[in-house]
Amino acid sequence: MKYLVVDDSKLARFSLVKSLKACVSEAEIIQATNGKEGVELVKSEKPDIVFLDLTMPIMDGYEALPLMLKLNPKLKVIIVSADVQEKAKTKVLELGAKLHIQKPINTDKMQKILELI
């Protein structure tokens, strides 16, 4: 399995990667700092699962999500965001995200996410 973590916060990426590594032993994890980089990595690296933040510079998660799914309609995208408004959650699920999870992610949350997808 190949995972892509897209977040402009270095600390958020570190935390998510640490939780992912604690739950999955054979994981290839790549990272991007904004949606544009994330879309390019979906194109070139072909990850199976993407953890995508919503609020980022250059290209946010709302813009990146449909572009990623256009490149790979079977891609599993999990939104990981501090924005927990119902409107945001509804929008990303309508755009094709599998889940919308509130930051921060710890090992327990990651285990539940991986069981759901």
C-alpha positions in Angstrom: 0.0 0.0 0.0 1.1 3.5 -0.8 -0.1 6.4 1.2 0.1 10.1 0.4 -0.2 12.7 3.2 -1.0 16.3 2.0 -0.8 19.1 4.6 0.9 22.4 4.7 1.7 21.9 8.4 4.9 20.0 9.0 3.8 19.1 12.5 0.4 17.7 11.2 2.2 15.7 8.5 4.7 14.3 11.1 1.9 13.4 13.5 -0.2 11.7 10.8 2.8 9.7 9.4 3.8 8.6 12.9 0.3 7.3 13.6 0.1 5.6 10.2 3.5 3.9 10.7 2.3 2.6 14.1 -0.7 1.0 12.5 0.7 -0.3 9.2 4.0 -2.1 9.1 4.5 -2.3 5.3 3.6 1.3 4.3 5.2 3.4 1.7 4.4 7.0 2.7 4.9 10.1 0.5 4.2 13.7 1.5 3.1 16.9 -0.1 2.8 20.5 1.4 -0.1 21.7 -0.7 -2.9 20.4 -3.0 -1.0 21.1 -6.2 1.9 19.0 -5.1 -0.6 16.3 -3.9 -2.3 16.2 -7.3 1.1 15.8 -9.0 2.1 13.0 -6.7 -1.2 11.2 -7.3 -0.3 11.4 -11.0 3.3 10.3 -10.7 3.3 8.0 -7.6 -0.2 6.5 -7.8 -0.9 6.2 -4.1 -3.8 3.9 -2.9 -4.9 6.2 0.0 -4.6 10.0 0.4 -4.9 11.9 3.7 -5.8 15.4 2.6 -6.0 18.7 4.5 -8.5 21.3 3.4 -6.9 24.6 4.2 -3.6 25.0 2.4 -1.8 27.6 0.3 -1.5 27.4 -3.5 -4.3 24.7 -3.9 -6.6 23.8 -1.1 -8.2 20.4 -0.5 -11.5 21.4 -2.0 -9.7 22.1 -5.3 -7.3 19.1 -5.1 -9.9 16.4 -4.2 -11.8 16.4 -7.5 -8.6 16.6 -9.5 -7.2 13.6 -7.6 -10.3 11.5 -8.2 -10.3 12.4 -11.9 -6.8 11.0 -12.1 -7.8 7.9 -10.2 -11.6 7.3 -9.5 -10.8 4.4 -7.2 -8.5 6.5 -5.0 -9.5 6.5 -1.3 -9.3 10.1 0.0 -9.6 10.8 3.7 -10.0 14.5 4.6 -8.1 15.4 7.8 -9.0 18.9 8.8 -9.6 21.2 11.8 -12.7 22.5 9.9 -15.5 20.4 11.4 -18.4 22.4 10.2 -21.2 20.3 8.8 -21.1 22.3 5.6 -17.4 21.4 5.0 -18.0 17.7 5.8 -21.0 17.5 3.5 -19.2 19.2 0.6 -16.1 16.9 0.7 -18.2 13.8 1.0 -20.2 15.0 -2.1 -16.9 15.6 -3.9 -16.0 12.0 -3.3 -14.0 11.8 -0.1 -14.5 8.6 1.9 -14.2 10.1 5.3 -13.9 13.5 7.0 -11.8 13.2 10.3 -11.0 16.0 12.7 -7.4 16.8 13.5 -5.3 15.8 15.3 -4.9 12.2 14.3 -3.5 9.7 16.9 -2.9 6.0 16.7 -6.4 5.1 17.9 -8.1 7.3 15.4 -5.8 6.0 12.6 -6.6 2.4 13.5 -10.4 3.2 13.2 -9.9 5.0 9.9 -8.0 2.1 8.4 -10.7 -0.3 9.6 -13.4 1.8 7.9 -11.8 2.1 4.5 
